[in-house]
Every structure is written in structure tokens, then in C-alpha cells.
Amino acid sequence: MKKKKKKRKKQPRRGVYLLPNLFTSASLFSGFFAIVASIQERFEAAAAAILVSCLFDALDGKIARYTQTDSLFGMEYDSLSDLVAFGVAPAILAFQWALEPFGRLGWLAGFTYLVCGALRLARFNVQKSAQKSKFFRGLPIPGAASFIASLVLFSSVLGHIPGSRPYLVLITMYLLSFLMVSTLDYFSLKQLEIRRQKPFNVLVSIILVLIVVAYKPKVMLFFILSIYVASGPLVTWFNASRARKLGLVKGETGTGPPGPVAKEITGHKGLD
């Protein structure tokens, strides 16, 4: 009798996906370059490197989803890269550019931005499955870093404004820190599927935006990012008011809890 050979169980291959992680490495390199340029007081180069890092950060996620090469390793590597490129680099840039005259208050503003960015990344990783598909909870850290970079580039167009710039940057750093750890709703651009068919007006709008940005990139990037940063409170207020209206309608039509009109008619106060 021949002995039957035991079949060996196939073990999963160990390794990492190269393509998306190479883009993540490029994002990390741009962030490191921004730190070096900030120390050398090449502030415009540092700001441009942060914006380039944002581009690579957006591409690595898209590529991972399109090629089905997303992994837990890639997600963790991306978070660490984001902390350097969008946390450490903008904090050092802001301190070297405008916050150094404040001394301890200045570097504490940079550290507050950094720690709030780290908390924002940690919360996103933990609550990723519970996040709304169309919205982020709190200002994304790439958005905050891009705004700081655009502020540096925009100020180069206006020229040096003595006395006012350090205070403006100080307030901006604390404001961005608060927005990152807040629960405000911000639009998520990750759900924008380029491969799927879109209405013709979408293509025209994107082309017009690119033309406007190409005309005055330093100015238009600052205004576009300013609108995005300010959109959080407005979008949150709009969503909350719409939810209240829907709840009121459901209560008065009998499909939900009794609304104020129904309470007045029936005389029933309900249980609070």
C-alpha cells in the first residue's frame, strides 16, 4: 500500500504591493524635502513640496483602489507618511516662516497643530468604517497642510506685511487645529470616481477650475482652499437643518415621532 502524501496547506504569500507604496514614499519624500527647505528658509519651495505631497497622497489611494492592491500595511504606511508630510512639515514651515518671534507660544502653536493632526489621523483609522461616505468628520490633515502652504505662496504675491503676518499665522494654526479634531462635516473627494460616466457639466466645470488656477495659481489655490476650510461649518449647519426638517415632516405625517404641530393638535407633550 502506498502511503498517501499529505497535502500541504498553501500559506498566503508575504509581501507588499509596490505601486501604491511607491506613491506613498514619494509623498513622504516631498514632506521631508519641505522640512529641509523650511530649515533653509526656502519657504516657497517648502510650500510647493507640501502641495506636491498632497497630490501623491491622493494618487496612492486611487491607485490602490483601482488596482485592488489596498492592504493594512499600505494604510498604516500612508498614515505615518501623512503625519510627517502634513503634520511635521507644515508645523515647521509655519514656525520658521512666521511663528519664531513668539518664542514658546510660537512653537506651542506648531505642536498643537501637530498633535491635533495626529489625533485626527488616529480617529480616522479607528472610525474609518463608520465614516459617512460623502463626508469626513473634521478637517482632513492634507487640507489643513495645503491651506498653510497656500497661505505662504499667497503672501509672496502680496509681499511682506510687517507686524500682521505672525499674528495671522498664529490664529490660523490654532483654528486649523480645532477644525481637525472637530466633528464638522467636510466633503470627501475620495468618492469622486473618474472612471465612471459623469454629466457633461462636470467635465466643463473641472476644465474651468483648472484654467482659473493656471491663470493665478498662488492666488486661486489660496481662495479655493479657504472656501474648503470654511465649508465645514456651513455643510454641517445645512445637514443639521435638513435633518430637522425631515424629522418634523415625518412627525407630522405620522411616520415618526410627533412634531410640534402634531403636539399642539393632540395636546400630547410626549416623553423627553
N, C-alpha and C positions, 0 to 999 in steps of 0.2 A: 504494500500500500504506500502510495506516495503521500508524503506529508504535504498538506496544503500550506502554501505560503500565506502568511498573514499580510493582509493589505495594510500598508502604512497610510495613516491619515495625512492628507495633504495639509501642510501648515501654510497659513497666509504669508505671502511674501512680504518681507520687511523692506521698507524704503520710503522715499519721499517723492512727490511729484515735482519735477524740475521747473516746468514753465511758470506756474503761478508763484512759486517761491523765488524764482529769479526776479520777477517784478517786485515782490516784497523786498528783496535785497536791494534792488535799485532805489526803492523808496527810502529804505534805511540809509543807504549811501548819501542820498540827497539831503536827508536830515542831518547826518554827520558833517557834510560839507557846509551846511548852513551854520552849524555851531562853530566850525573853524573860521568861516568868513565873518561871523559876528565878533569873535575874539580879535580878528584882524581889522575890525571896524570897516568892513566892506558890507555895509548894511543892505544895499540894494541887491547885491549878489546873494546874500543870505535869504532875503525875502523871495527872490526868484527861485532859489533852491527849494524853499518850503512849498511853493506853488507847484513845482515840478514833482515833488514828493507826493502831493495830493493827487496828481494825475496818475502816477504809478500805483498809488494805493487804490484808486478807483478801478484801474485796469486789472489788478491781480484778482480781485473778487469776481469781476465779469468773466475773466478767462477761466477761472476755476469752475464757475457755474456752467459756462458754455461747453467746456471740455470734460465736465463731470470729474474733475480732479480735486475737488474740495476735500479737506481732511481736518481732523482735530489738530494735527501738528501745524498745518497751514494757518488755522485760526489763531492758535497760540502765538505763532511766529509773527503773524500780522499784528496782533495786539502789542507785542513787545516793540515791534518796529514803529507802530503808531505812537507809543509813549515817548520814544526818542525823537521822532521826526516832528510830531505835532504837540509834544509836551515840553521836552527839554529844550529843543531848538528855538521855538518861539519865546520861551521864558528868558533864555539867554540873550536872544536878539532884542527883546524889549528892554532888558536891564542895561545892556551895553549901549543901546540907542538913546534911551530917554530916562531910565529909572535910576541910574547910578547916582545922580545928585541927591536923591532922597536917602541914601545910605541904607540903614537897616530896613526902613519902611519900603524901600525900593525892591530889595531882594526878597523881602517877605511877600510882596505882591507877586513876584515871579514864582515863588514857591507855592503860594496859594493857587495860582493858575495851574501849576504842575500837579499838585496833589488832587485838585478837583478834576483835572483831566484823567488822572489815574483812576479815580473813583468812578468817573463816567465810563471808562473802558471796562472796569470790573463789573459794574452794574449791567452794562450791555451784554457781556458774556454770560452772566448768570440768568438774565431775563430775556435772552435772545428769542426763545420760543414763544414767550408771552407778549412780545412787542407787536404793535399794530403794523400790518404790512405796509401801509402807506405813510406811516409817521414814525419818527424817532422820539423817544422820551428824553428830553433835554437836548441842548445844542450839541451836535456831534463835534468831537475834538478836531477833526480836519477842518470843519467850518470855522471854528474859533481860531485855529492856526492860520488859515487862509486870510481871515479878516485882519489879523495882526500884520501879516506880510503885505496885504494890500494897503494898509494904513501907512506903512513905511514907504511904499512906492508912490502913493498918492501925495505924501508930504514932500517928496522930492520934486514933484511938479509945482507945488505951491511955493517951495523954498523954505528956508529956516524961519520959524516963528519963535523968537526968543521969549522965554518965560512961560508960555502957554502949553507947549508940547509936553513937558514932563507931567503936568497935572492931568492933561487929557489922556495920556497913556496909562497913568496910574489908575484913573477911574475906569478906563476901558478894561484893564486887566482884572479888576475886581468884578466888574459887570459880566465879563465873559465867564469868569469862574462860577458866578452864581447861576448863569444860564445853563452851563454844562451839567450841574448837579440838580437842576430844577426838574419838574415834571411837565414842562411845557411841550407841546406837540410841534415838531418840525418835520417838514416834508422829507421823505426818503427818496433819493434819486436812484437807489439800488433797484427799485422796481421798474425802472424805465427799460423796457425790453426793445433793443434796437432791431433785433431780427424779425419781430412781428410787424405786421402791417399797421400803419398809423394813418390817420386822416391827412389829407394834403396840407391842411393848415398848419399841422405840427412841423412838417418839413420847412415850410416857409418861415415860421416863427424862429426855428433854430438857425436858419441861414441869416435872418435879420439880426438876431442876437450876436452871432459871430462877426457880422460886418460892423456892428456898433462897437464891439470890443476891439476889433482890429484897428478901428479909427483912432481911439484913445485908450489903449489897454490899461494904463496905470489909473486913469480916472474911472473908466467904466467898470473895471473889476472891483474897485472900492465901492461904487454905488450898488452894484449887483449883490455883493456880499453884505453890504449894510442892510439892504432890503431883506435878505435871507435871515440875518441875525434878528431883525425886528419882526419878522413874520411869526416867530414862535408865540408871543403873547396874543397876536391878532388871530392866528389859527386856533389857538386854544379857546379863546373867547367865542369865536364863531362856532366851534364844535360843541361847546357847552350850551350856548343859546339854542342851537338847533336841537340838541338832545332834550332840553327843557320843553321846547315847542312840541316835539314828538311825544313826550310824556304827557303834556297837557291834552293833546288831541286824543291819545289813547285813553286817558282817564275820563274824558267827556263822552267818548263813543262807547264806553263800556268794555273795552278790550284791555284795560289796565286799571291801576289804582284810581279812585275818584279824583278828578281835577277840582280846582277851586270853584268852577261854575256848578259842577255836579254837587259839591258840598253845600253850596248855598241853596240849591233847589231842594235837596233831600233833608237838609238840616243835620246831616250826619257829619260829625267832626273827624271821625276816623281815629286810628291809633297812631301816635307818633313815637 
